[in-house]
Amino acid sequence: MDACFSALTESLNQIGIDFGRADYFITHLHADHLGLAGRLTEKVLMSETDAKIIESFGPESLYEYAEYFKMNGFPVENAEKILNVHPWMSYSGNVTFIPVKDGEILNYGKYSLKAVLTPGHTPGHMCLYDEKRGSFFLEITYFSI
């Protein structure tokens, strides 16, 4: 969404990040976590597991999901709305996913980040670990109702 894109780029500019030169590491394949990728870059780092899944995914997959929801009692009219409101249909960009293997080391200047596969939320959910500094980078999303 435009508001999200503006907020992200303004924040990156405030801390001096040239988002055009940055590498983007996505923790997992959900659209709400990689939706802006196509507006920021052409290449995204992501676990090889989730990269394979998302590269096989297309608009036709949404029809399969809608049928699955209907089969499990989801109201038919709501299941069909998914096809029109799903972020994949509206915000997907032309992004190449660069697969990262479990245990692979990503080097950025004085930082060496080890890719750690942490499946559960998605089959290929992945975090980064800076062993030298004892920092584990994971994505956390909070929902407020």
C-alpha positions in Angstrom: 0.0 0.0 0.0 1.2 3.5 -0.7 1.0 4.6 3.0 3.1 1.6 4.0 5.7 2.3 1.3 5.9 6.0 2.3 6.3 5.1 6.0 9.0 2.6 5.3 11.1 4.7 2.9 10.8 7.8 5.1 12.0 5.8 8.1 14.9 4.3 6.1 15.9 7.8 4.9 15.8 9.1 8.5 18.4 6.6 9.6 20.5 7.2 6.5 19.8 3.9 4.6 19.8 4.0 0.9 17.0 1.5 0.3 18.1 1.3 -3.4 21.4 -0.2 -2.3 20.2 -2.4 0.5 19.8 -6.2 0.5 16.4 -7.4 1.7 16.1 -10.5 3.8 12.5 -11.8 4.2 11.9 -14.1 7.1 9.0 -16.0 5.5 6.7 -16.1 2.5 3.5 -14.4 3.8 2.3 -11.5 1.6 2.1 -9.2 4.6 5.9 -9.6 5.1 7.1 -9.3 1.5 4.4 -7.1 -0.1 6.5 -4.1 -0.6 9.5 -6.0 -1.9 8.6 -5.4 -5.5 8.6 -1.7 -5.0 11.9 -1.6 -3.2 14.1 -4.1 -5.1 14.2 -6.8 -7.8 15.9 -9.4 -5.6 15.0 -10.7 -2.1 16.9 -13.1 0.1 14.7 -15.8 1.6 15.1 -19.4 2.8 15.4 -21.8 -0.1 12.3 -23.7 1.3 10.0 -20.7 1.2 11.5 -19.4 -2.1 10.6 -22.7 -3.8 7.1 -22.5 -2.4 6.5 -18.9 -3.5 8.0 -19.4 -6.9 5.5 -22.2 -7.5 2.6 -20.0 -6.3 0.5 -18.0 -8.7 -3.0 -16.5 -8.9 -4.5 -20.0 -9.7 -3.3 -21.1 -6.3 -5.8 -18.7 -4.7 -8.7 -20.6 -6.3 -7.3 -23.7 -4.6 -7.3 -22.0 -1.3 -10.8 -20.6 -1.7 -12.0 -24.2 -2.5 -10.2 -25.5 0.6 -11.8 -22.8 2.8 -15.3 -23.6 1.4 -14.7 -27.3 1.9 -14.0 -26.6 5.5 -17.1 -24.6 6.2 -15.9 -21.1 5.4 -18.8 -19.0 4.0 -18.8 -19.3 0.2 -19.3 -15.6 -0.4 -16.3 -14.8 1.9 -14.1 -17.5 0.4 -14.6 -16.0 -3.1 -13.8 -12.5 -1.8 -10.3 -13.7 -1.0 -9.6 -13.8 -4.7 -10.2 -10.0 -4.9 -8.5 -8.8 -1.7 -5.5 -11.1 -1.4 -2.3 -9.1 -1.5 -0.8 -11.4 -4.1 -3.4 -10.2 -6.6 -2.9 -6.5 -5.8 0.7 -6.0 -4.7 2.9 -8.7 -6.1 5.9 -7.4 -7.9 8.4 -8.8 -10.2 10.8 -10.1 -7.6 13.5 -12.7 -7.9 13.9 -14.8 -4.7 17.6 -15.6 -3.9 17.5 -18.8 -1.9 19.4 -18.9 1.4 20.4 -22.3 2.9 20.2 -23.2 6.6 23.6 -22.4 8.1 24.7 -20.1 5.3 26.8 -17.1 6.3 25.8 -13.7 5.0 28.6 -11.1 5.3 28.0 -7.4 5.5 31.0 -5.4 6.4 32.0 -6.3 9.9 28.8 -8.4 10.4 28.5 -12.1 9.7 25.0 -13.4 10.0 24.2 -17.1 10.1 20.9 -18.1 8.5 19.0 -20.3 10.9 16.0 -22.3 9.6 13.2 -22.0 12.2 10.2 -23.8 10.6 6.8 -23.6 12.1 5.0 -20.4 11.0 5.9 -21.4 7.5 7.9 -24.4 6.3 10.9 -22.2 5.5 10.7 -19.5 8.2 14.3 -18.3 8.7 16.1 -16.0 11.2 19.6 -14.5 11.3 22.2 -15.0 14.1 25.2 -12.8 14.7 27.3 -15.2 16.7 30.0 -12.7 17.5 27.6 -10.3 19.1 25.2 -12.9 20.4 22.3 -11.3 18.6 19.4 -13.3 17.1 17.3 -11.5 14.6 13.7 -12.7 14.1 10.6 -11.2 12.9 7.8 -10.6 15.3 4.3 -9.4 14.4 1.9 -8.1 17.0 -1.8 -7.9 16.4 -4.1 -5.7 18.4 -7.9 -6.4 18.5 
